[in-house]
Amino acid sequence: MFDRELKMDSIFHEKQEGSLCAQHCLNNLLQGEYFTPVDLSSIAHQLDEEERMRMAEGGLSSEEYRTFLQQPSGNMDDSGFFSIQVISNALRVWGLELILFNSREYQSLMINPVNEKAFICNYKEHWFTIRKLGQQWFNLNSLLTGPELISDTYLALFLAQLQQEGYSIFVIRGNLPECEAEQILGIMRVHQQQRPRLIGEEEAQTSAGRSAAVGQTEMGFGVEDEVVDEDEELKRALALSRQAMDVEDEDADLRRAIQLSMQGAALSNRSSECELESVKAESQPAGSAAGGQKESQNETLTAEELRKRRQAYFDRQQQQAQPNIPQQSDTHSTSDSGSVSTGSEEDQQQKPSQ
């Protein structure tokens, strides 16, 4: 007995390469490497030449012919796409014919799709094959990671779904070449445990797995780098904060210095005023002895005279505190007119008042 894996492996399935879906479709249908891109390109060039000859019948100088020569080929392009005419001519080599599935001719036959041999489907320049091998149907789409088993019940629904999505479906008529899968699956049916995925999904899942593994291995380094980055940012933030605080401290110190200076000036002014008042009060007896010269002296006192009078006041206070120390005479100017009074004379004037 053949095991399940051996039976599935016996099915020929070309996977997608570039845009060569027409080649994959034909080879999956015939179950072998029957066509290459060069073979299909030769058929396409032959079709282009036949079309050019038909257009030339209208005249080589005609506008239609010149326009046809300027247009690219409608049977192939540089990406690897081939038209339905190329596929039809390639199958004609094997005695196979294409019939449009939803045509009136085919629909009038009222044939159950299960009784057919194969279908070719096309949508937006993509071709793929659905074929019966043994007594079972398989989706041989080159975009899948492997053949997909289709039940007889699901086949009609699958074809209807493809038509609804915009696919053009062609029925294959004729005798397909013999293949190994046909012989093996004709003996025993296969059971598929897991359906194939699209090639893009498998690659994405594989890539995601690799990315997750790499991410786990680099996670420790990533966390460490993140911590280092956070520490560096914290240090920079603290440095900027200290700079801002230093600027603020300098501004605050300057403001306090100005304020203290202003307060000191005010206190100095008040002290000077108090000392002046004291000097005036002490100088009143001498002023009364001098007569009516008091007002004129206050008005004509200079800063130097004021300083001397204030010094005399301090000296008298010191002498009164120390009566046993002999007093020294000190000459002071009292007015701009040159009148002079000594310290002994002022003491004599003060004695009666005591």
GUDREN-756126 format. One record per residue (C-alpha): x, y, z; residue in one letter; residue number from 1. Coordinates in pm, 1 decimal, decimal comma. Layout:
N
{xx=X	yy=Y	zz=Z	resn=a	resi=NUM}
...
//
This chain:
354
{xx=0,0	yy=0,0	zz=0,0	resn=m	resi=1}
{xx=104,9	yy=354,9	zz=-66,7	resn=f	resi=2}
{xx=101,0	yy=586,8	zz=227,0	resn=d	resi=3}
{xx=-67,6	yy=922,7	zz=209,9	resn=r	resi=4}
{xx=249,2	yy=1127,5	zz=174,6	resn=e	resi=5}
{xx=371,3	yy=917,8	zz=-114,2	resn=l	resi=6}
{xx=38,7	yy=955,5	zz=-293,8	resn=k	resi=7}
{xx=39,5	yy=1335,5	zz=-254,9	resn=m	resi=8}
{xx=405,4	yy=1358,0	zz=-355,4	resn=d	resi=9}
{xx=326,9	yy=1175,9	zz=-677,0	resn=s	resi=10}
{xx=123,0	yy=1478,3	zz=-793,0	resn=i	resi=11}
{xx=329,7	yy=1713,6	zz=-1008,5	resn=f	resi=12}
{xx=293,6	yy=2071,6	zz=-878,6	resn=h	resi=13}
{xx=497,2	yy=2366,9	zz=-1002,5	resn=e	resi=14}
{xx=507,6	yy=2661,1	zz=-761,7	resn=k	resi=15}
{xx=495,9	yy=3019,5	zz=-870,4	resn=q	resi=16}
{xx=814,4	yy=3176,8	zz=-1009,4	resn=e	resi=17}
{xx=792,7	yy=3535,9	zz=-1125,1	resn=g	resi=18}
{xx=492,0	yy=3581,6	zz=-1353,9	resn=s	resi=19}
{xx=517,2	yy=3244,9	zz=-1531,6	resn=l	resi=20}
{xx=175,6	yy=3130,3	zz=-1415,5	resn=c	resi=21}
{xx=77,3	yy=3025,0	zz=-1770,9	resn=a	resi=22}
{xx=372,5	yy=2786,7	zz=-1784,7	resn=q	resi=23}
{xx=288,5	yy=2649,8	zz=-1437,2	resn=h	resi=24}
{xx=-76,1	yy=2608,8	zz=-1536,7	resn=c	resi=25}
{xx=7,8	yy=2402,4	zz=-1848,5	resn=l	resi=26}
{xx=267,5	yy=2183,2	zz=-1676,9	resn=n	resi=27}
{xx=40,3	yy=2116,3	zz=-1376,1	resn=n	resi=28}
{xx=-235,7	yy=2024,6	zz=-1617,9	resn=l	resi=29}
{xx=-14,9	yy=1784,6	zz=-1815,4	resn=l	resi=30}
{xx=162,4	yy=1664,3	zz=-1497,4	resn=q	resi=31}
{xx=516,9	yy=1722,6	zz=-1615,5	resn=g	resi=32}
{xx=771,0	yy=1977,3	zz=-1737,0	resn=e	resi=33}
{xx=635,0	yy=1996,5	zz=-2088,7	resn=y	resi=34}
{xx=669,5	yy=2370,1	zz=-2156,7	resn=f	resi=35}
{xx=936,6	yy=2629,3	zz=-2084,1	resn=t	resi=36}
{xx=920,9	yy=3007,5	zz=-2117,4	resn=p	resi=37}
{xx=1115,2	yy=2977,8	zz=-2443,5	resn=v	resi=38}
{xx=856,7	yy=2739,1	zz=-2588,7	resn=d	resi=39}
{xx=569,3	yy=2969,8	zz=-2500,0	resn=l	resi=40}
{xx=758,7	yy=3274,1	zz=-2628,7	resn=s	resi=41}
{xx=804,8	yy=3102,2	zz=-2965,0	resn=s	resi=42}
{xx=431,1	yy=3036,6	zz=-2986,6	resn=i	resi=43}
{xx=362,8	yy=3401,9	zz=-2894,4	resn=a	resi=44}
{xx=599,9	yy=3531,5	zz=-3165,0	resn=h	resi=45}
{xx=436,1	yy=3303,1	zz=-3419,2	resn=q	resi=46}
{xx=94,1	yy=3444,7	zz=-3326,2	resn=l	resi=47}
{xx=227,0	yy=3800,7	zz=-3351,7	resn=d	resi=48}
{xx=361,3	yy=3732,2	zz=-3701,1	resn=e	resi=49}
{xx=30,9	yy=3585,9	zz=-3814,8	resn=e	resi=50}
{xx=-153,0	yy=3892,6	zz=-3686,5	resn=e	resi=51}
{xx=98,3	yy=4125,0	zz=-3859,1	resn=r	resi=52}
{xx=43,9	yy=3949,8	zz=-4191,5	resn=m	resi=53}
{xx=-331,2	yy=3985,5	zz=-4159,7	resn=r	resi=54}
{xx=-296,5	yy=4357,0	zz=-4084,6	resn=m	resi=55}
{xx=-61,3	yy=4401,1	zz=-4382,6	resn=a	resi=56}
{xx=-333,0	yy=4281,9	zz=-4617,0	resn=e	resi=57}
{xx=-497,0	yy=4619,9	zz=-4576,1	resn=g	resi=58}
{xx=-183,6	yy=4794,2	zz=-4701,4	resn=g	resi=59}
{xx=160,1	yy=4851,5	zz=-4553,1	resn=l	resi=60}
{xx=104,8	yy=5228,1	zz=-4557,6	resn=s	resi=61}
{xx=-235,4	yy=5215,0	zz=-4392,3	resn=s	resi=62}
{xx=-291,2	yy=5388,1	zz=-4059,9	resn=e	resi=63}
{xx=-412,6	yy=5064,1	zz=-3901,0	resn=e	resi=64}
{xx=-97,4	yy=4878,3	zz=-3995,7	resn=y	resi=65}
{xx=136,9	yy=5151,8	zz=-3867,4	resn=r	resi=66}
{xx=-58,4	yy=5165,0	zz=-3541,0	resn=t	resi=67}
{xx=-34,1	yy=4785,7	zz=-3505,4	resn=f	resi=68}
{xx=344,2	yy=4794,9	zz=-3545,7	resn=l	resi=69}
{xx=378,7	yy=5058,4	zz=-3272,7	resn=q	resi=70}
{xx=175,6	yy=4862,0	zz=-3019,9	resn=q	resi=71}
{xx=337,7	yy=4595,1	zz=-2796,5	resn=p	resi=72}
{xx=257,1	yy=4228,7	zz=-2837,2	resn=s	resi=73}
{xx=-81,8	yy=4120,9	zz=-2712,9	resn=g	resi=74}
{xx=30,4	yy=3759,7	zz=-2667,4	resn=n	resi=75}
{xx=317,2	yy=3806,7	zz=-2420,2	resn=m	resi=76}
{xx=509,7	yy=4065,7	zz=-2222,0	resn=d	resi=77}
{xx=843,5	yy=4095,5	zz=-2044,0	resn=d	resi=78}
{xx=697,5	yy=3983,9	zz=-1711,1	resn=s	resi=79}
{xx=619,4	yy=3633,4	zz=-1841,8	resn=g	resi=80}
{xx=248,2	yy=3671,4	zz=-1909,0	resn=f	resi=81}
{xx=101,8	yy=3475,5	zz=-2200,9	resn=f	resi=82}
{xx=-241,3	yy=3515,0	zz=-2356,1	resn=s	resi=83}
{xx=-519,8	yy=3259,2	zz=-2388,3	resn=i	resi=84}
{xx=-425,7	yy=3219,1	zz=-2756,6	resn=q	resi=85}
{xx=-75,5	yy=3102,9	zz=-2655,6	resn=v	resi=86}
{xx=-217,7	yy=2851,5	zz=-2406,1	resn=i	resi=87}
{xx=-472,4	yy=2727,5	zz=-2658,6	resn=s	resi=88}
{xx=-204,9	yy=2674,8	zz=-2928,7	resn=n	resi=89}
{xx=20,5	yy=2499,6	zz=-2676,0	resn=a	resi=90}
{xx=-257,8	yy=2254,3	zz=-2580,5	resn=l	resi=91}
{xx=-346,2	yy=2194,9	zz=-2945,0	resn=r	resi=92}
{xx=-9,8	yy=2026,0	zz=-2981,8	resn=v	resi=93}
{xx=-142,4	yy=1754,3	zz=-2746,2	resn=w	resi=94}
{xx=-479,1	yy=1734,5	zz=-2914,6	resn=g	resi=95}
{xx=-654,0	yy=1925,4	zz=-2635,8	resn=l	resi=96}
{xx=-923,7	yy=2185,8	zz=-2680,2	resn=e	resi=97}
{xx=-1052,3	yy=2473,1	zz=-2463,1	resn=l	resi=98}
{xx=-1424,7	yy=2543,4	zz=-2421,8	resn=i	resi=99}
{xx=-1559,2	yy=2838,7	zz=-2226,0	resn=l	resi=100}
{xx=-1741,2	yy=2700,3	zz=-1922,5	resn=f	resi=101}
{xx=-2023,4	yy=2956,1	zz=-1914,6	resn=n	resi=102}
{xx=-2079,1	yy=2962,2	zz=-2291,2	resn=s	resi=103}
{xx=-2420,6	yy=2874,4	zz=-2432,3	resn=r	resi=104}
{xx=-2272,0	yy=2585,0	zz=-2623,0	resn=e	resi=105}
{xx=-2135,5	yy=2419,2	zz=-2310,8	resn=y	resi=106}
{xx=-2424,1	yy=2506,7	zz=-2080,7	resn=q	resi=107}
{xx=-2669,1	yy=2353,0	zz=-2326,0	resn=s	resi=108}
{xx=-2494,4	yy=2018,9	zz=-2278,3	resn=l	resi=109}
{xx=-2597,1	yy=2013,9	zz=-1911,4	resn=m	resi=110}
{xx=-2280,8	yy=1827,2	zz=-1812,3	resn=i	resi=111}
{xx=-2201,9	yy=1775,3	zz=-1445,2	resn=n	resi=112}
{xx=-1857,2	yy=1930,5	zz=-1369,7	resn=p	resi=113}
{xx=-1759,6	yy=1615,1	zz=-1177,7	resn=v	resi=114}
{xx=-1765,8	yy=1420,7	zz=-1505,6	resn=n	resi=115}
{xx=-1507,4	yy=1646,6	zz=-1671,2	resn=e	resi=116}
{xx=-1130,8	yy=1590,4	zz=-1667,5	resn=k	resi=117}
{xx=-985,7	yy=1935,1	zz=-1598,4	resn=a	resi=118}
{xx=-1045,6	yy=2308,4	zz=-1594,3	resn=f	resi=119}
{xx=-821,3	yy=2608,8	zz=-1656,4	resn=i	resi=120}
{xx=-906,8	yy=2930,3	zz=-1471,4	resn=c	resi=121}
{xx=-790,7	yy=3284,3	zz=-1545,0	resn=n	resi=122}
{xx=-832,0	yy=3612,2	zz=-1356,3	resn=y	resi=123}
{xx=-624,8	yy=3929,2	zz=-1406,8	resn=k	resi=124}
{xx=-341,2	yy=3758,4	zz=-1593,0	resn=e	resi=125}
{xx=-318,8	yy=3467,9	zz=-1346,7	resn=h	resi=126}
{xx=-372,0	yy=3112,1	zz=-1465,8	resn=w	resi=127}
{xx=-415,6	yy=2791,6	zz=-1266,2	resn=f	resi=128}
{xx=-541,6	yy=2435,2	zz=-1317,4	resn=t	resi=129}
{xx=-808,3	yy=2219,6	zz=-1153,3	resn=i	resi=130}
{xx=-767,1	yy=1852,3	zz=-1252,1	resn=r	resi=131}
{xx=-905,8	yy=1512,4	zz=-1170,1	resn=k	resi=132}
{xx=-647,4	yy=1250,6	zz=-1076,7	resn=l	resi=133}
{xx=-788,3	yy=901,2	zz=-1027,9	resn=g	resi=134}
{xx=-1133,2	yy=965,4	zz=-886,9	resn=q	resi=135}
{xx=-1051,3	yy=1285,1	zz=-696,1	resn=q	resi=136}
{xx=-1022,3	yy=1652,1	zz=-783,1	resn=w	resi=137}
{xx=-725,3	yy=1873,8	zz=-695,8	resn=f	resi=138}
{xx=-663,8	yy=2246,9	zz=-706,4	resn=n	resi=139}
{xx=-314,6	yy=2280,3	zz=-860,9	resn=l	resi=140}
{xx=-282,5	yy=2656,5	zz=-822,9	resn=n	resi=141}
{xx=87,3	yy=2752,1	zz=-840,6	resn=s	resi=142}
{xx=31,5	yy=3008,9	zz=-563,9	resn=l	resi=143}
{xx=-35,2	yy=2727,6	zz=-314,7	resn=l	resi=144}
{xx=234,3	yy=2544,1	zz=-122,3	resn=t	resi=145}
{xx=100,5	yy=2211,8	zz=-259,2	resn=g	resi=146}
{xx=-201,6	yy=2040,9	zz=-423,0	resn=p	resi=147}
{xx=-535,4	yy=2100,1	zz=-252,7	resn=e	resi=148}
{xx=-789,1	yy=1818,0	zz=-239,5	resn=l	resi=149}
{xx=-1141,7	yy=1914,2	zz=-355,5	resn=i	resi=150}
{xx=-1442,6	yy=1693,4	zz=-287,5	resn=s	resi=151}
{xx=-1698,3	yy=1622,0	zz=-559,4	resn=d	resi=152}
{xx=-1961,0	yy=1812,8	zz=-363,9	resn=t	resi=153}
{xx=-1741,2	yy=2117,3	zz=-326,1	resn=y	resi=154}
{xx=-1625,1	yy=2124,8	zz=-692,7	resn=l	resi=155}
{xx=-1944,1	yy=2281,4	zz=-830,7	resn=a	resi=156}
{xx=-1950,3	yy=2535,0	zz=-546,4	resn=l	resi=157}
{xx=-1582,9	yy=2618,3	zz=-603,6	resn=f	resi=158}
{xx=-1638,6	yy=2681,6	zz=-974,4	resn=l	resi=159}
{xx=-1942,7	yy=2898,0	zz=-900,0	resn=a	resi=160}
{xx=-1740,0	yy=3098,0	zz=-648,2	resn=q	resi=161}
{xx=-1462,9	yy=3155,1	zz=-902,6	resn=l	resi=162}
{xx=-1714,5	yy=3278,0	zz=-1158,4	resn=q	resi=163}
{xx=-1861,2	yy=3516,9	zz=-903,2	resn=q	resi=164}
{xx=-1512,5	yy=3655,1	zz=-831,3	resn=e	resi=165}
{xx=-1461,5	yy=3728,8	zz=-1202,5	resn=g	resi=166}
{xx=-1263,4	yy=3426,1	zz=-1318,7	resn=y	resi=167}
{xx=-1289,2	yy=3296,7	zz=-1674,9	resn=s	resi=168}
{xx=-1314,4	yy=2916,4	zz=-1665,4	resn=i	resi=169}
{xx=-1228,3	yy=2688,4	zz=-1957,6	resn=f	resi=170}
{xx=-1312,6	yy=2318,3	zz=-1984,5	resn=v	resi=171}
{xx=-1038,7	yy=2087,4	zz=-2115,7	resn=i	resi=172}
{xx=-1157,8	yy=1845,4	zz=-2382,7	resn=r	resi=173}
{xx=-937,5	yy=1565,2	zz=-2514,2	resn=g	resi=174}
{xx=-715,3	yy=1291,8	zz=-2379,5	resn=n	resi=175}
{xx=-458,3	yy=1406,2	zz=-2128,1	resn=l	resi=176}
{xx=-118,5	yy=1232,9	zz=-2130,4	resn=p	resi=177}
{xx=-69,1	yy=949,8	zz=-1882,0	resn=e	resi=178}
{xx=106,6	yy=1032,3	zz=-1555,4	resn=c	resi=179}
{xx=225,5	yy=859,7	zz=-1239,6	resn=e	resi=180}
{xx=-25,2	yy=1036,0	zz=-1013,4	resn=a	resi=181}
{xx=-312,6	yy=910,6	zz=-1229,0	resn=e	resi=182}
{xx=-197,9	yy=553,7	zz=-1189,5	resn=q	resi=183}
{xx=-136,2	yy=574,2	zz=-813,5	resn=i	resi=184}
{xx=-452,9	yy=764,5	zz=-722,8	resn=l	resi=185}
{xx=-654,7	yy=535,0	zz=-946,7	resn=g	resi=186}
{xx=-576,1	yy=252,9	zz=-704,1	resn=i	resi=187}
{xx=-640,7	yy=424,1	zz=-371,4	resn=m	resi=188}
{xx=-801,3	yy=747,9	zz=-265,8	resn=r	resi=189}
{xx=-605,1	yy=1006,9	zz=-69,6	resn=v	resi=190}
{xx=-708,4	yy=1188,2	zz=246,5	resn=h	resi=191}
{xx=-557,6	yy=1532,5	zz=311,8	resn=q	resi=192}
{xx=-511,8	yy=1614,1	zz=680,0	resn=q	resi=193}
{xx=-398,2	yy=1976,2	zz=636,3	resn=q	resi=194}
{xx=-483,6	yy=2208,0	zz=352,6	resn=r	resi=195}
{xx=-198,0	yy=2395,7	zz=182,6	resn=p	resi=196}
{xx=-154,3	yy=2768,3	zz=238,3	resn=r	resi=197}
{xx=-73,6	yy=3044,6	zz=-2,5	resn=l	resi=198}
{xx=298,8	yy=3084,2	zz=-61,2	resn=i	resi=199}
{xx=288,1	yy=3442,5	zz=65,8	resn=g	resi=200}
{xx=125,0	yy=3334,1	zz=391,5	resn=e	resi=201}
{xx=384,0	yy=3062,3	zz=452,0	resn=e	resi=202}
{xx=671,5	yy=3303,6	zz=385,6	resn=e	resi=203}
{xx=513,4	yy=3562,9	zz=610,9	resn=a	resi=204}
{xx=472,1	yy=3308,5	zz=890,6	resn=q	resi=205}
{xx=830,9	yy=3186,5	zz=847,7	resn=t	resi=206}
{xx=959,3	yy=3543,1	zz=843,7	resn=s	resi=207}
{xx=753,5	yy=3625,3	zz=1152,2	resn=a	resi=208}
{xx=899,9	yy=3322,7	zz=1330,9	resn=g	resi=209}
{xx=1254,0	yy=3427,5	zz=1243,1	resn=r	resi=210}
{xx=1183,5	yy=3784,3	zz=1351,4	resn=s	resi=211}
{xx=1042,0	yy=3662,0	zz=1683,1	resn=a	resi=212}
{xx=1348,4	yy=3444,1	zz=1743,5	resn=a	resi=213}
{xx=1585,6	yy=3727,6	zz=1660,4	resn=v	resi=214}
{xx=1382,0	yy=3960,3	zz=1878,8	resn=g	resi=215}
{xx=1406,1	yy=3724,9	zz=2175,1	resn=q	resi=216}
{xx=1782,9	yy=3687,6	zz=2137,0	resn=t	resi=217}
{xx=1829,9	yy=4063,5	zz=2110,8	resn=e	resi=218}
{xx=1578,2	yy=4150,2	zz=2382,2	resn=m	resi=219}
{xx=1843,1	yy=4164,9	zz=2656,5	resn=g	resi=220}
{xx=2061,4	yy=4397,2	zz=2451,5	resn=f	resi=221}
{xx=1760,6	yy=4607,3	zz=2360,2	resn=g	resi=222}
{xx=1657,4	yy=4650,2	zz=2724,6	resn=v	resi=223}
{xx=2011,9	yy=4737,0	zz=2826,6	resn=e	resi=224}
{xx=2044,5	yy=4991,4	zz=2547,2	resn=d	resi=225}
{xx=1709,3	yy=5137,2	zz=2643,9	resn=e	resi=226}
{xx=1819,7	yy=5171,9	zz=3008,5	resn=v	resi=227}
{xx=2145,7	yy=5337,2	zz=2901,6	resn=v	resi=228}
{xx=1954,2	yy=5575,7	zz=2678,8	resn=d	resi=229}
{xx=1718,5	yy=5662,7	zz=2965,2	resn=e	resi=230}
{xx=2015,0	yy=5725,2	zz=3198,5	resn=d	resi=231}
{xx=2180,9	yy=5951,8	zz=2944,8	resn=e	resi=232}
{xx=1857,6	yy=6145,4	zz=2894,5	resn=e	resi=233}
{xx=1816,8	yy=6178,3	zz=3273,6	resn=l	resi=234}
{xx=2171,5	yy=6308,7	zz=3310,6	resn=k	resi=235}
{xx=2117,3	yy=6563,4	zz=3036,3	resn=r	resi=236}
{xx=1789,1	yy=6673,2	zz=3193,9	resn=a	resi=237}
{xx=1955,4	yy=6716,1	zz=3536,4	resn=l	resi=238}
{xx=2242,0	yy=6914,1	zz=3381,9	resn=a	resi=239}
{xx=2000,3	yy=7147,2	zz=3206,8	resn=l	resi=240}
{xx=1801,3	yy=7182,7	zz=3529,4	resn=s	resi=241}
{xx=2115,2	yy=7273,7	zz=3725,4	resn=r	resi=242}
{xx=2210,2	yy=7530,6	zz=3464,7	resn=q	resi=243}
{xx=1865,4	yy=7683,4	zz=3486,7	resn=a	resi=244}
{xx=1885,3	yy=7685,1	zz=3868,1	resn=m	resi=245}
{xx=2230,0	yy=7851,2	zz=3854,9	resn=d	resi=246}
{xx=2094,4	yy=8123,1	zz=3628,6	resn=v	resi=247}
{xx=1796,5	yy=8167,9	zz=3858,6	resn=e	resi=248}
{xx=2026,7	yy=8177,5	zz=4164,3	resn=d	resi=249}
{xx=2246,6	yy=8439,6	zz=4003,1	resn=e	resi=250}
{xx=1944,7	yy=8650,4	zz=3919,5	resn=d	resi=251}
{xx=1809,0	yy=8607,9	zz=4272,5	resn=a	resi=252}
{xx=2145,9	yy=8700,5	zz=4427,0	resn=d	resi=253}
{xx=2166,0	yy=9007,6	zz=4209,9	resn=l	resi=254}
{xx=1816,0	yy=9114,3	zz=4306,9	resn=r	resi=255}
{xx=1892,4	yy=9060,9	zz=4677,6	resn=r	resi=256}
{xx=2217,5	yy=9256,0	zz=4646,7	resn=a	resi=257}
{xx=2037,5	yy=9545,9	zz=4483,8	resn=i	resi=258}
{xx=1766,3	yy=9533,2	zz=4749,9	resn=q	resi=259}
{xx=2020,1	yy=9526,6	zz=5033,0	resn=l	resi=260}
{xx=2211,6	yy=9810,1	zz=4872,6	resn=s	resi=261}
{xx=1894,4	yy=10014,0	zz=4852,9	resn=m	resi=262}
{xx=1811,3	yy=9931,7	zz=5215,2	resn=q	resi=263}
{xx=2166,2	yy=10025,3	zz=5321,3	resn=g	resi=264}
{xx=2142,2	yy=10357,2	zz=5140,9	resn=a	resi=265}
{xx=1812,5	yy=10431,2	zz=5310,2	resn=a	resi=266}
{xx=1952,5	yy=10339,4	zz=5653,3	resn=l	resi=267}
{xx=2260,0	yy=10553,8	zz=5586,3	resn=s	resi=268}
{xx=2040,2	yy=10846,4	zz=5491,8	resn=n	resi=269}
{xx=1829,1	yy=10802,6	zz=5803,7	resn=r	resi=270}
{xx=2144,2	yy=10775,4	zz=6020,8	resn=s	resi=271}
{xx=2285,8	yy=11090,7	zz=5869,3	resn=s	resi=272}
{xx=1959,2	yy=11270,5	zz=5934,0	resn=e	resi=273}
{xx=1956,9	yy=11153,0	zz=6296,6	resn=c	resi=274}
{xx=2316,7	yy=11262,3	zz=6349,6	resn=e	resi=275}
{xx=2241,2	yy=11598,3	zz=6193,0	resn=l	resi=276}
{xx=1947,8	yy=11646,7	zz=6426,0	resn=e	resi=277}
{xx=2169,9	yy=11556,1	zz=6723,0	resn=s	resi=278}
{xx=2437,5	yy=11799,4	zz=6615,2	resn=v	resi=279}
{xx=2176,7	yy=12068,7	zz=6573,5	resn=k	resi=280}
{xx=2040,3	yy=11996,2	zz=6922,2	resn=a	resi=281}
{xx=2388,1	yy=12013,7	zz=7079,8	resn=e	resi=282}
{xx=2479,1	yy=12323,6	zz=6893,0	resn=s	resi=283}
{xx=2171,4	yy=12516,8	zz=7012,4	resn=q	resi=284}
{xx=2338,4	yy=12653,0	zz=7334,8	resn=p	resi=285}
{xx=2632,0	yy=12780,1	zz=7143,9	resn=a	resi=286}
{xx=2395,8	yy=12921,8	zz=6891,9	resn=g	resi=287}
{xx=2198,0	yy=13110,8	zz=7157,5	resn=s	resi=288}
{xx=2520,3	yy=13252,1	zz=7291,7	resn=a	resi=289}
{xx=2613,0	yy=13365,2	zz=6948,7	resn=a	resi=290}
{xx=2284,0	yy=13550,5	zz=6916,7	resn=g	resi=291}
{xx=2078,9	yy=13563,5	zz=6603,9	resn=g	resi=292}
{xx=2335,1	yy=13388,3	zz=6385,8	resn=q	resi=293}
{xx=2164,3	yy=13038,1	zz=6423,6	resn=k	resi=294}
{xx=1960,0	yy=13036,7	zz=6107,5	resn=e	resi=295}
{xx=2237,6	yy=13177,8	zz=5893,9	resn=s	resi=296}
{xx=2485,2	yy=12916,7	zz=6026,4	resn=q	resi=297}
{xx=2249,8	yy=12621,6	zz=5947,3	resn=n	resi=298}
{xx=2202,0	yy=12747,6	zz=5599,7	resn=e	resi=299}
{xx=2575,1	yy=12807,0	zz=5536,5	resn=t	resi=300}
{xx=2722,8	yy=12488,7	zz=5694,8	resn=l	resi=301}
{xx=2927,5	yy=12285,0	zz=5453,7	resn=t	resi=302}
{xx=2976,7	yy=11905,3	zz=5457,5	resn=a	resi=303}
{xx=3325,3	yy=11944,7	zz=5605,8	resn=e	resi=304}
{xx=3195,1	yy=12170,2	zz=5882,9	resn=e	resi=305}
{xx=2914,8	yy=11928,2	zz=5954,6	resn=l	resi=306}
{xx=3166,2	yy=11643,3	zz=5982,8	resn=r	resi=307}
{xx=3378,9	yy=11846,4	zz=6223,4	resn=k	resi=308}
{xx=3081,2	yy=11935,7	zz=6441,2	resn=r	resi=309}
{xx=2975,2	yy=11573,4	zz=6452,7	resn=r	resi=310}
{xx=3330,4	yy=11476,1	zz=6554,9	resn=q	resi=311}
{xx=3322,7	yy=11737,6	zz=6825,9	resn=a	resi=312}
{xx=2997,2	yy=11595,0	zz=6955,3	resn=y	resi=313}
{xx=3145,6	yy=11245,9	zz=6977,6	resn=f	resi=314}
{xx=3455,7	yy=11386,5	zz=7150,7	resn=d	resi=315}
{xx=3243,4	yy=11562,1	zz=7414,1	resn=r	resi=316}
{xx=3049,1	yy=11246,3	zz=7479,2	resn=q	resi=317}
{xx=3376,7	yy=11059,8	zz=7531,6	resn=q	resi=318}
{xx=3516,7	yy=11330,1	zz=7761,6	resn=q	resi=319}
{xx=3202,9	yy=11328,0	zz=7975,8	resn=q	resi=320}
{xx=3236,4	yy=10952,6	zz=8012,2	resn=a	resi=321}
{xx=3599,4	yy=10996,7	zz=8129,6	resn=q	resi=322}
{xx=3613,2	yy=11315,2	zz=8351,2	resn=p	resi=323}
{xx=3958,3	yy=11244,5	zz=8498,1	resn=n	resi=324}
{xx=4130,0	yy=11258,1	zz=8157,5	resn=i	resi=325}
{xx=4262,7	yy=11604,8	zz=8078,8	resn=p	resi=326}
{xx=4066,3	yy=11772,2	zz=7805,7	resn=q	resi=327}
{xx=4242,8	yy=11878,5	zz=7489,0	resn=q	resi=328}
{xx=4137,2	yy=12182,6	zz=7303,8	resn=s	resi=329}
{xx=4015,0	yy=12137,9	zz=6953,6	resn=d	resi=330}
{xx=3953,1	yy=12423,2	zz=6724,6	resn=t	resi=331}
{xx=3643,9	yy=12410,8	zz=6506,1	resn=h	resi=332}
{xx=3517,2	yy=12639,2	zz=6236,7	resn=s	resi=333}
{xx=3169,9	yy=12754,4	zz=6304,5	resn=t	resi=334}
{xx=3089,9	yy=12975,6	zz=6010,9	resn=s	resi=335}
{xx=3212,8	yy=13101,0	zz=5671,9	resn=d	resi=336}
{xx=3285,5	yy=13444,7	zz=5831,7	resn=s	resi=337}
{xx=3582,4	yy=13294,0	zz=6021,4	resn=g	resi=338}
{xx=3437,2	yy=13290,2	zz=6376,6	resn=s	resi=339}
{xx=3618,4	yy=13022,8	zz=6584,0	resn=v	resi=340}
{xx=3518,5	yy=12855,6	zz=6910,8	resn=s	resi=341}
{xx=3735,1	yy=12614,2	zz=7114,9	resn=t	resi=342}
{xx=3630,5	yy=12304,7	zz=7299,6	resn=g	resi=343}
{xx=3714,8	yy=12465,8	zz=7638,8	resn=s	resi=344}
{xx=3488,1	yy=12755,6	zz=7567,4	resn=e	resi=345}
{xx=3202,8	yy=12526,6	zz=7481,2	resn=e	resi=346}
{xx=3263,4	yy=12336,9	zz=7806,9	resn=d	resi=347}
{xx=3246,5	yy=12656,6	zz=7999,0	resn=q	resi=348}
{xx=2925,1	yy=12751,1	zz=7833,4	resn=q	resi=349}
{xx=2778,4	yy=12410,6	zz=7921,2	resn=q	resi=350}
{xx=2874,4	yy=12419,0	zz=8291,4	resn=k	resi=351}
{xx=2609,3	yy=12671,3	zz=8398,1	resn=p	resi=352}
{xx=2347,1	yy=12464,9	zz=8226,7	resn=s	resi=353}
{xx=2460,1	yy=12159,3	zz=8420,3	resn=q	resi=354}
//
